[in-house]
């Protein structure tokens, strides 16, 4: 029971144990049992590098105890927890070359041309998620290179990379047919610019999860609404405005205005006070519903995998701009505690005693909630039952 509780806590016990370093021989190895986060340090407070899949094996070079788990260092900077792996030292040799161990990045600039239809990934490696597809003939500026998985990877945006398997350095002399060409030049300006202001929606249009029409639609914006923006990007012939941590709107339906009046739309991800609580609750629930079916990964905070507290963190941050904390215990203090007899949609349900909760979920009404339950499962809608009743609830909005 304690093991299960710790796993569901999604980092809830990180600070309960001191960190102790223990060096191990380089011929030791682990086998991945469950989809697991590869982190940039021994603890759930460290950033996620990528994800390891069941059946993969990795040599490790050092172990540390932190948060109730043994952490294995499988590259210079990457660690995986014993929650998802088994130490196989002494049984056989590791069959996977540790492709999490990448060479350092090289500051380099130039242009790549896409020779074959290729995936644009969220990191320099085949294990990173796919942002979107690139078409043959497209050309992109790149700002950094890295060696991984046998390829040279080119960074073409702050967080997107393409591999030399489908791209090569472009030297000019050809006309670019890239749809992201905003100035009819041979190379699109796909870099970001830090900028702030207000945009007014001129006609009904889509709010997208990235700066481009190839990204998924978050929701629809209505004419007359105004939004604060925090960054701009040139893509597909438009200026794109970032109006939340992960949402963008194009100049095709928006124009820069002044901040002299109140926002009538309210930034779904900026925490704008002008957006009514009822609309914020709806935005939180709608975003949570968009995550249904995505796999549970311990420590996952989206957008592709989640644990219980990671799902709550993601939907509140990206739908309202409110940072409720990254694991269950700080999330207990993100609002006002309410009785289970007075629940409203948008409340966060908690299981376990205050200060030691091990699971939480988003209440959506009619005794139902959205949760990332446990390893091997997916984000789903569940019904409250006497056999697994929450201990208390917190109202953030």
Secondary structure, DSSP 8 states (H G I E B T S, - for coil): -HHHHHHHTTSTTGGGS--EEEEEEEEEEEEE-S-EEEESSSSTTS-EEEEE-TT-EEEEEEEEEETTEEEEE-SSS-EEETTSEEE-TTTS---S--TT-----EEEEEEEEE-S-EEEESSSSTTS-EEEEE-TT-EEEEEEEEEETTEEEEEEETTEEEETTTEEE--S-S----TT-SSSSSSB---EEEEEEEEEE-S-EEEESSSSTTS-EEEEE-TT-EEEEEEEEEETTEEEEEEETTEEEETTTEEEE-SSS--SS--TTTT-TTS-HHHHHHHHHHHHHTTTT-BB-TT-BSSS-B-HHHHHHHHHHHHH-----SSHHHHTTSSEEE-GGG--TT-EEEESSTTS--EEEEEEETTEEEEE-STT-BEEEEE--GGG--SEEEE--
